[in-house]
């Protein structure tokens, strides 16, 4: 049974904490640009104040459900990536026990190193803060390509992006209120689809069964008592390092990393991106607003018609937390080692499963 090696954890914490700041190399992106480029822009405060009560209530009522589905999707994706298990399907008793045992081993050994995470918390926060502009830039680069099909390294990319932003600027207050409800409904359908569930009665039944099973499975694993905030920051930092490598081709942990990053950033129109106009337009026509409202209400009604009460009632807090832990050990596979092989005595006791 593999456990989370305290020696490797200490080495990773040192590496992440020592990552050089990139704030001076990357200008701040315009407020709201990331939200717009990934298609999850929320209505402005003014629009929300003018929104219809029905649309606002519909969006608010689905917030908890969306969070539960997001926890399910995160856990399912992490379990698939780290252990090759499809947690959205019915598991045999042996497969369920094996997954619980593996998660228990990871959690127990993580908790045994809890003091290390606790101590590293401030350094992790500082390290992430020193990359805040870079995190935003990476999100914009990938979001612009995914949402608008624009490669920001291509000539005329910023002008094309500005035109796209202007064309998709938020409509009137009523249209934006409906967009809020539609966005919530769309998120529910999207999260279900990511787990292979159709947004229909059969898909809802399958999602409900999966939520109940996932809740029972994860509640059968000891709780994470280590500082979860620090764990989340470490996971985010490791993901950032991987994203910099995949998006910009730079290893921030390598010698002369800043020089390599400077060269990679020179291929992007940073100054022009920082000057983009990101704002809601009040010049939308009545017909556009009406069409958006009707489309939004139809989407919201379709999702509201689904019986997802079992998902909404499921306790999936542990699932969300375990997804973060599995995500970290997948990104940093060296953290997991067989007891006695990482150079330190493994504090892991024989896992004792709690009744699920």
N, C-alpha and C positions, 0 to 999 in steps of 0.2 A: 504494500500500500504506500503510495507516494504521499509525502507531506510537504508543506511549504517550508523550505530550508531557511533558517534564521540567518545563516551566513550569506546566502545569496540575496536575501531580503535587505540585509545591511549594505551589501555592495550596490544593489540597485538604488537604494535610498541615497547613498553617497553620490552616485553618478547623476541622478536626477537633480539633486540639490545643487550640484556643482555646474549645471548647465549654464552657459554664459547668457546674459540678457541680450535680447534682440530688439528691444524697444527703440533704440536709436536708429536702427536700420529700416524699420517699417513704420510709415505714418499711420495715424489713426484713420480708420474708415468712417464714412459718414454714418450718423446714427440711423439705425433701421435698415441699412443696406443688406446686412446678412439675412434678416428676416424676409426682406423682399426677394432676394435672389434664391432663397430656398423655398419660396412659395408659402410661407406660414405667417405672413404679415398680419398683425392684429389691428383692429380698428383703433383710431386715435381716441383720446379721451373725449374730445369734442363730439366725435361721431357716436361714441358709446352713450353719451349723455342725451343725444337726440334719437337714439335707436328706439325701435318699438319694444315694449316690454316683453312681448311674446318671443321675439327673436333673441333678446338678451337672456331670457329665462331658459330658452331651449339650449343655448350654448353652455350656460352655467350648469344645467342639469346633467349634461354629458361629460363634464370635466372629470368627475370621479371614475366613470366608466372608461373613459379614454386612458386615464392613468393606470387602471387595472389591466387593460389590454396592452398598454405599453410595457408593463412589468412582465406580463406573460410573453410578449414578443421578445423582450430582452433575454429572459431566462431561456426560452426555446432556442434562440440563436446562439447564445453562449454555450448551452449544453451540446448543441450540434457541433460547434466549432471545437470545443475543448474535449468532448468525450464521444462524439459521434452518435449521440442519442437524440432521437426525435421525441421531445417531451410533450408534443402536442398530440401524440398518438397514445393509445392505451398500451401500457407497459406490462410485461409479464412480471410475476412476483419476483423472480430472480433478477431481472433487469432493474426493477425498481429498487430492490435491496442493494444492488451493486452501485447504482447511482447515489443512493443515500449514503452508503459507506464511503464512497469517494469524496462526496461533499463534506461529510463529517470529518474525514481526515484533514481536508484542507482547512476547514473552519477551526478545528481544535488546534492545529499547528499555527494558524494565524493568530488565534487568541493567545497562544503561549508567547508570541512575539509582540503582543499588544503594546508593551511599554516602548518598544522600538518605534512603532508607528506614532505613538503619542508624542514622543520626543521630537520626531521629525516633522510634526505637523506645521510649525511655523516656517521651517525651511522649504517645505513643499509648497505652501501658500506663496511664499516669496518667489520661488522658481516659476510657478505658473503665472504670477503677476508680471514677471519679467518677460513673459512671452505673450502677453495679452493681445498686442497688436498683430503678432504673427498668427495667433489662433484665428482672429477675425479674418485676416487676409486669406488663410487657407480655406476657410469656410466660404468666402466670397468666390475664390477661384473655382472651387469644385461646384458650388451652387450655381454660379453663372453658366457654367458649361452644362450642368444637368438640366437647369430650368429653361435657359434660352438657347442652348447649343452654341454659345460663343466661347471661343478660345481667347482668353485675355492676352495671349502673346502675339496674336495675329494683328496685322495692320488695321487700323480703324475699329478695333474692338471696343474701345471705350465709347466712341460715338454711337456704335450699334447698340451698346448696352444702355446708354442714356435714352436712346429712342425707344427701346423696349420698356424701360422703366416708365417713361412718359406715357406710353400707350397703355400700360397696365396699371396706371395710377388708380387709386381707390375712387370709387364713384361717390354718389351723394350719401348723406347720413343714413338714409333708409336702405340704400343699397349695401352700405358697409355693415349695417346691423344684420342684414340677411346673410352677408358673406361670413359673418362670425358664426352664425348657426350652420351654414353650409360647411365652413371649415371644420367645425367640430364633427359634423356628420361624416365628412370626407375622411377625417382622421380615424374614426371608428372603422369605416369600411377598409381604409388602407391598412390599418393594423391587423384587421382580420385577414385580409388578403396575404399579408406578409407571413402569416402562419398557415396559409393554405385553406382558409375558411371563406366561403362565398358569403356575400351579404344577403343571405336569404334564410328561410326558416331552418333548412337543414344545416347551413353553416352556423347559424346561431346555436342550434342544439349541440353541434360538435364543439364549438367554442366554450359553451357552458360546461360540458363534460370535461374538457381539458382544463378549465379553470379550477373545477372542483378537485380533480386529480392532482393538479400542480400544487394547489394549496396544501393538500394532505401530504404530498411528498416533501415539500420544502419545510413544512412545520414539523416533520419528523427528523430534521437536521438541527443540531445545536445552534442557538443563536450566535451571531457575530457580536462579541463583546469588545473586540478591539475598536479603536477609534474609527468609526465608519467614514467620518469626514476625511480623515487622513488617507484612508484606503481609497476613497473616491478620487482624491487629488492625485495620489500615486498612479492610479489607473488612467486618469486623464493625462497626466504627464507622459506616461509610457505611450499612450495612443498618439499624443502630439508628436513625439519623436518619430514614431512610425509614419505618421502623416507627412512630416517634413521630408522623410526619405522617399516616400512613394510619390509625393506631389512635386517636390523640388529637386529630388535626387541628392539630398545633402544629409549626411550623418552628423547630427549636432554633437555627438560624443567623440568625434574624431579630431585629431590634431588639426589646427588651422580651419576648424569648422566655420568660423565667422567669415573667413575669406571665401570659402566655397559658397556660403549662404549669400554673401554680398554679390557674387558673380551670378548666382541663380536668380536673385531678386532683380538684377539689372535687366532681365528679359521681360519684366512686367512693368506696365505703365503706372507705377505707384502714385506719382504726383497727380496724374489725371484721375485715378480712382478716388483719391482723397477729395477731389473737387466735384464729384458727381452730385446731382440734385436728387434727393430722395424725399418726396413729399406727396401727400394726398392731394389730388386735384378736386376742386369743387365745381368744375365746369362740365361734369358728366351730363349727358342728356337724360331726360325723363324716361325715354324708351330703354336706354341702357340700364338705368337703375331698376326699372320695372322688370325687365327681363332677368336681371341678376337676382332680384328678390324672388321671382317665381321659381327660378332654377334652384335657388338655395332652399326654399321651402319644400320643394319636391324631394331634394336630397335628404333633408332633415327628416321628412315624414317617412321616407323609405327606411332609414336607420331606426327611427323611433318605433317603427312597427315590429322590429325584431325583438324577440324575448331574450334579453341578455341579463335578466335579473340575477341569475346564478353567478355570472361574472362580476356584476356589481357587488354582490354579497360576499364574494370569496376574499379570504385574507391572503393577499399576495405580497405583503411587505417583505417577507423573507425571500421570495422569488426575485424581487428587484435587487436586494442586497447580494444574494448569491450570484446573480448575473454579473455584477461588478467584479466580484472575486474571480469568477471563471474567466471573465474578459481579461483581467490582469494576468492570470496564469497562462492564458493562451498567447497574449502578446509577449510575455516574458516567461517562456517555457522553462528557463533555467531555474526558476523559483521552486519548481517541483523536483523532488529527489526522493529516492528510496531511503528509508531510515538507515542512518549510519554511513551514508555515502557522500555527504556534503562537507565533511570535515568537522562537524560538531555533533554532539549527542542530540538525537532527535527527541524533543519533549513529547512526542505524540504517544498517547496511551492507546491501547486497543480500543477502537471505536465502539461505543455502545449506543445503538440506535434507540431513540425515543419512540414510543408508540405513536404512529401517525393517525 
